[in-house]
């Protein structure tokens, strides 16, 4: 196995840092690691699992010299530079820029790895979508998912290091009796909830909510699957949780759903209510698998539906882990 | 209007304190106020909107001398003493002891005030149920609700002052880099979520989740309405929020749903996404009305369904306010 020259663009962000850890954790064959960031950070050195590295100023030419380049930057940046880098290197883009582009595969390796074959530019899904999809897929394969209703409980890490810091700073202020100001989020997040992530669309859903619909359909190859989401930011640090109700084509039982989840890659059955075992941010944080539990027969769809709860690390399966798993398809 | 002798049993708890404020806010005709608590608190004085009061040891005889007695105590206590007090006084019980008892009305004054008529013992609904029901009722009247799917975001106030204090104490510890221990909740709640409120039932739902189903059906007089809930404790202080998906008998539009909510008592339309106006704990805290917003056409049920988000003060409409509103039916 030839070692790869690996580039990370946006190396100083939350996803950038996780990418380095995951590359090491998964023993990705990193021959050399090139960290790119803005001019502000260039020249600084940073400690990585692959030794001390100096941050380089990004250029298309420098990125093209890598075998694989992870983009952990804005959609605009990805749109401008992604295709150019992909003329020479494999590019895995964490932004939403290409996710719905018919020419670009949107890949979760446990679900649709075949769509990545022969491609040089690959989109990494939205975090809420990835965590939902990896839990939903084994159920879809076994029982045929007909309807999906999701309510999310999304961590501040979805807005990067700045989001997490805003929660911590605000929490301290509130505890000290000071007013919580805010910059990253639309409202104060400490001890609050904000049912508003990304911009509002003409249909009243946020873009985050519609990403769950649009992207899950594309990943599943199910362009008409009815999927709805209410996306809510909650005062947690780095795990997205989701309460999910599904209707299925075939009858489904709790036992059969548990068996399907237990046998599937990327998810871990965390479902022992008598012993207070169910998915939570504290047990999903920094875990590669998404925890699935609270599986119960639907009170709405009867023997053709279940409810479940899933919690997955937004920075891992929701971002860096899935990206590195995509790159592994090419190793 | 004759002034009432008003008793509060459990006067030192979170709901007890709110009951006094609400009695004052609603200008309830309080002739005298009698605060009952355990022997531990008896003899202490406390400041109320009705002057300094000395806390009395509870006895059935003392409570029976009141015109109306609010029980803000455990279900066991209510079960033992509620019917006895109700031989003489009007009793409004905040516990779950009698909520599903066919002989006891379960009342939300905006919905089913007629069921209270001539009764001496009346049950106050579960907090999550009350906040859901007051928003759902105008939609049910206008469009006929066929299916209800709820995911809750429940504040620590649901576990009383102890719950709120546990969140604050734990948050401080986590921010100081110490481990968060916990006593009130099953797991640490600071910067976490716990999809477990009240005990697990044989069907895998928690009792809290089933209360939403059972109690809403009783209040609506709709014993077979399909209603399901996922109840999740979140690190907020005193407002319960709920993401709700409904299917309706008649076609429904966003505009018609907004109009129905805007015209209904007990709820306030908080639905102007362009100006970042939607229900949140910070705008529903200490408000009598429950805020309803994020109304949008269902992606699942099309023109026969909507999604919405509701946030209501768990200690007010979810407890003390509704209880006093029940008592007002008898003034």
Interface residues (C-beta under 8 A of the other chain):
Chain A: X147 X149 X151 X153 X167 X168 X171 X172 X175 X186 X187 X188 X191 X192 X193 X194 X195 X196 X200 X203 X204 X205 X213 X226 X227 X228 X230 X232 X234 X235 X236 X237 X241 X243 X245 X254 X273 X274 X276 X278 X279 X280 X281 X282 X293 X294 X295 X296 X297 X298 X299 X300 X307 X309 X311
Chain B: X147 X148 X149 X151 X153 X167 X168 X171 X172 X175 X186 X187 X188 X191 X192 X193 X194 X195 X196 X200 X203 X204 X205 X213 X226 X227 X228 X230 X232 X234 X235 X236 X237 X241 X243 X245 X254 X273 X274 X276 X278 X279 X280 X281 X282 X293 X294 X295 X296 X297 X298 X299 X300 X307 X309 X311
